[in-house]
């Protein structure tokens, strides 16, 4: 219903204010055609005369046989000369539409009608019927309709190479990214602008293209760019919208993410996953939705990609911490950057997987520790990667007591011959934790 109302309003059949049928709409209804074709008939009569307008509209109201070709003007000539059933029906419809349309009282169309060739008239009438299908040629030989659809004509078509065409009938072959023009007509730029006038727009545009902002003043006919010139001083609001588009397309990687900033984001993602509010969601979609809260005023001051790269993402991200509730001060307690292990070392916790923090530490540094380190108020045990002296995982556990009791013996048997300079006590629970070799331990004692 909404689409129908939009079409009827666009062709002047109903009032946009009241939704009631207009006088023009009443005339269109009497013609007995689709509203698009009725609009084309009534608007074309003052320009090309009732007879010629009726002939083209009759051609559009019943698609001509394929052998008539894909050029409306050629199909029109074939219908005039044809002796088949289609041509007979076409002539009957032409007589009906000519009588229904009559001549326009506004102007005498005679000289104008006679001075225009078939190509111009056919294209003009079709453009009036389907203004959103007016199409402009592209460098690759395809066409772009003002409604944004790409289209291509068949090889050898009379439409090939035209700067502007109007598309009356098209299909989209399976597997093709373009529409295929089955019936279309030649038009010029003036007809295109006139037929699709409601789709004309002009203004400043700032868009994200090829990895940076592009500022332009653009005249458009729907999706077709008519004229473009660079814009030296775009409005700040447009620039901000363009930068937002860039962030939406390429993500927050456009900002300056130091190692500390990345780790802060991972810690917050862990807390949000495990504890929920008030810890913020720091996913790409969530950050994009809250740019006003964490990327200002830097975002509004930026003018190009390089300016985004200068924004300290970690400093900006701190604005999302729950300062109002006081929870922000507990960040280091709930998700500490490092944890002290029995050897005295402070080892960094890896929060890159928000489901499971990881502590990667040399096995000998954990001797004597039965309780697995925990985070998030003790609710989440870290996954301990016990490393060999070479720094490779020798065992992975979230239960140290169980590992010392059941798993350590096998690891000791496998590695002590390979790393004889390092301590491999029989009872790790009672051993002294160390980050040194046996030789260094003796020297220290």
HUHU-V523550 format. One record per backbone hydrogen bond with DSSP energy under -0.5 kcal/mol. NH is the residue of the N-H (numbers start at 1). CO is the residue of the C=O. E is the energy in kcal/mol with one decimal. If there is no record, write none. Layout:
BEGIN
NH_CO_E / NH_CO_E
END
This chain:
BEGIN
5_1_-2.6 / 6_2_-2.2 / 7_3_-2.1 / 8_4_-2.5 / 9_5_-2.4 / 10_6_-2.3 / 11_7_-2.0 / 12_9_-1.3 / 13_8_-2.6 / 14_8_-1.1 / 15_20_-2.8 / 19_15_-2.3 / 22_13_-2.4 / 26_22_-2.1 / 27_23_-1.9 / 28_24_-2.5 / 29_25_-2.4 / 30_26_-1.5 / 31_27_-0.9 / 31_28_-0.7 / 32_28_-0.8 / 32_29_-0.6 / 33_28_-0.6 / 37_34_-0.5 / 38_34_-2.5 / 39_35_-2.4 / 40_36_-2.2 / 41_37_-2.5 / 42_38_-2.5 / 43_39_-2.6 / 44_40_-1.9 / 45_41_-1.7 / 46_42_-0.6 / 47_44_-1.1 / 48_44_-3.0 / 49_44_-0.6 / 49_45_-2.0 / 53_49_-2.1 / 54_50_-2.6 / 55_51_-2.2 / 56_52_-2.0 / 57_53_-2.5 / 58_54_-2.5 / 59_55_-1.4 / 60_56_-1.9 / 61_57_-2.0 / 62_58_-1.0 / 68_65_-1.8 / 69_66_-2.2 / 72_70_-0.6 / 72_184_-3.1 / 75_71_-2.7 / 76_72_-2.4 / 77_73_-2.0 / 78_74_-2.2 / 79_75_-2.2 / 80_76_-2.0 / 81_77_-1.7 / 82_78_-1.4 / 88_84_-1.7 / 89_85_-2.3 / 90_86_-2.7 / 91_87_-2.2 / 92_88_-1.8 / 93_89_-2.3 / 94_90_-2.5 / 95_91_-2.0 / 96_92_-1.8 / 97_93_-2.8 / 98_94_-2.6 / 99_95_-1.8 / 100_96_-2.1 / 101_97_-2.5 / 102_98_-2.3 / 109_107_-0.7 / 113_109_-3.4 / 114_110_-2.5 / 115_111_-1.5 / 116_112_-0.8 / 116_113_-0.8 / 121_117_-2.2 / 122_118_-3.1 / 123_119_-2.3 / 124_120_-2.6 / 125_121_-2.5 / 126_122_-2.0 / 127_123_-2.4 / 128_124_-1.9 / 129_125_-1.5 / 130_126_-2.5 / 133_130_-1.9 / 134_131_-1.3 / 135_165_-3.4 / 136_144_-2.3 / 137_163_-3.0 / 138_142_-2.9 / 141_138_-1.9 / 143_151_-3.4 / 144_136_-2.4 / 145_143_-0.5 / 145_149_-3.0 / 146_134_-2.4 / 147_132_-1.2 / 148_145_-2.1 / 151_143_-2.9 / 152_179_-2.0 / 157_154_-2.0 / 160_157_-1.3 / 162_159_-2.0 / 164_187_-0.6 / 165_135_-2.4 / 166_185_-2.2 / 167_133_-1.2 / 168_166_-0.6 / 168_183_-2.5 / 169_183_-2.1 / 171_180_-1.9 / 176_173_-2.1 / 179_150_-2.8 / 180_171_-3.9 / 181_152_-2.5 / 181_179_-0.5 / 182_169_-2.5 / 183_169_-1.9 / 184_70_-2.8 / 185_166_-2.3 / 187_164_-1.5 / 192_188_-2.3 / 193_189_-2.5 / 194_190_-2.2 / 195_191_-3.1 / 196_192_-2.1 / 197_194_-1.1 / 199_196_-2.2 / 200_197_-2.1 / 201_220_-2.3 / 203_218_-2.1 / 205_216_-3.6 / 207_214_-2.4 / 209_207_-0.7 / 209_212_-2.8 / 212_209_-1.2 / 214_207_-2.7 / 216_205_-3.1 / 216_214_-0.5 / 217_229_-3.0 / 218_203_-2.9 / 218_216_-0.6 / 219_227_-2.7 / 220_201_-3.2 / 220_218_-0.5 / 221_224_-2.9 / 222_199_-2.5 / 223_146_-1.8 / 224_221_-2.1 / 226_219_-3.1 / 226_224_-0.6 / 227_219_-1.3 / 229_217_-1.9 / 231_215_-2.1 / 232_230_-0.6 / 238_235_-0.6 / 239_235_-2.1 / 240_236_-2.6 / 241_237_-2.1 / 242_238_-2.3 / 243_239_-2.5 / 244_240_-2.4 / 245_241_-2.0 / 246_242_-2.0 / 247_243_-2.5 / 248_244_-2.4 / 249_245_-2.0 / 250_246_-3.2 / 251_246_-0.5 / 251_247_-1.6 / 254_251_-1.4 / 255_252_-2.1 / 256_308_-0.5 / 256_311_-2.2 / 257_255_-1.0 / 258_256_-0.8 / 262_258_-2.4 / 263_259_-2.3 / 264_260_-2.2 / 265_261_-2.2 / 266_262_-2.0 / 267_263_-2.4 / 268_264_-2.4 / 269_265_-2.4 / 270_266_-2.1 / 271_267_-2.3 / 272_268_-2.7 / 273_269_-2.2 / 274_270_-2.6 / 275_271_-3.2 / 276_271_-1.2 / 276_272_-0.7 / 279_276_-1.8 / 282_280_-0.5 / 287_283_-2.7 / 288_284_-2.3 / 289_285_-1.8 / 290_286_-1.0 / 290_287_-0.5 / 291_288_-1.0 / 293_290_-1.6 / 294_290_-1.2 / 295_291_-2.6 / 299_295_-3.1 / 301_297_-1.1 / 301_298_-0.5 / 302_298_-1.0 / 302_299_-0.7 / 307_304_-0.7 / 308_304_-1.2 / 308_305_-0.6 / 309_305_-1.7 / 310_306_-0.7 / 310_307_-0.6 / 311_308_-1.6 / 313_256_-2.2 / 313_311_-0.9 / 314_256_-0.5 / 316_312_-2.2 / 317_313_-2.7 / 318_314_-1.4 / 319_316_-1.6 / 320_317_-1.9 / 321_318_-1.2 / 323_321_-2.6 / 326_322_-0.6 / 326_323_-0.9 / 327_322_-0.7 / 328_322_-1.6 / 329_326_-1.0 / 330_327_-2.2 / 331_328_-1.6 / 334_330_-2.7 / 335_331_-3.0 / 339_347_-2.3 / 341_345_-2.5 / 343_365_-1.2 / 344_341_-2.5 / 347_339_-2.4 / 347_345_-0.6 / 349_337_-2.8 / 350_358_-3.2 / 351_349_-0.7 / 354_352_-0.7 / 356_353_-1.3 / 358_350_-2.4 / 359_383_-2.3 / 360_348_-0.6 / 360_358_-0.5 / 361_359_-0.7 / 361_385_-2.2 / 363_387_-2.5 / 365_362_-1.5 / 366_363_-2.0 / 367_364_-0.9 / 368_428_-1.1 / 369_366_-2.1 / 370_368_-0.7 / 372_370_-0.5 / 375_380_-2.7 / 376_334_-3.0 / 379_375_-0.5 / 379_376_-1.6 / 380_375_-2.2 / 382_373_-2.5 / 383_357_-2.9 / 384_382_-0.7 / 384_397_-2.9 / 385_359_-2.8 / 385_383_-0.6 / 386_384_-0.9 / 386_395_-2.5 / 387_361_-2.7 / 387_385_-0.7 / 388_392_-3.3 / 391_388_-2.5 / 394_386_-3.6 / 395_386_-1.6 / 397_384_-2.4 / 401_370_-1.1 / 403_399_-1.9 / 404_400_-2.9 / 405_401_-1.7 / 406_402_-3.0 / 407_402_-0.6 / 407_403_-1.9 / 408_403_-2.6 / 411_407_-1.5 / 412_408_-3.1 / 413_409_-2.2 / 414_410_-1.7 / 415_411_-2.2 / 416_412_-2.4 / 419_415_-2.4 / 422_419_-1.4 / 428_426_-0.7 / 430_427_-1.2 / 431_427_-0.6 / 433_431_-0.5 / 434_364_-1.8 / 438_421_-4.0 / 441_437_-2.0 / 442_438_-2.3 / 443_439_-2.1 / 444_440_-2.1 / 445_441_-1.7
END
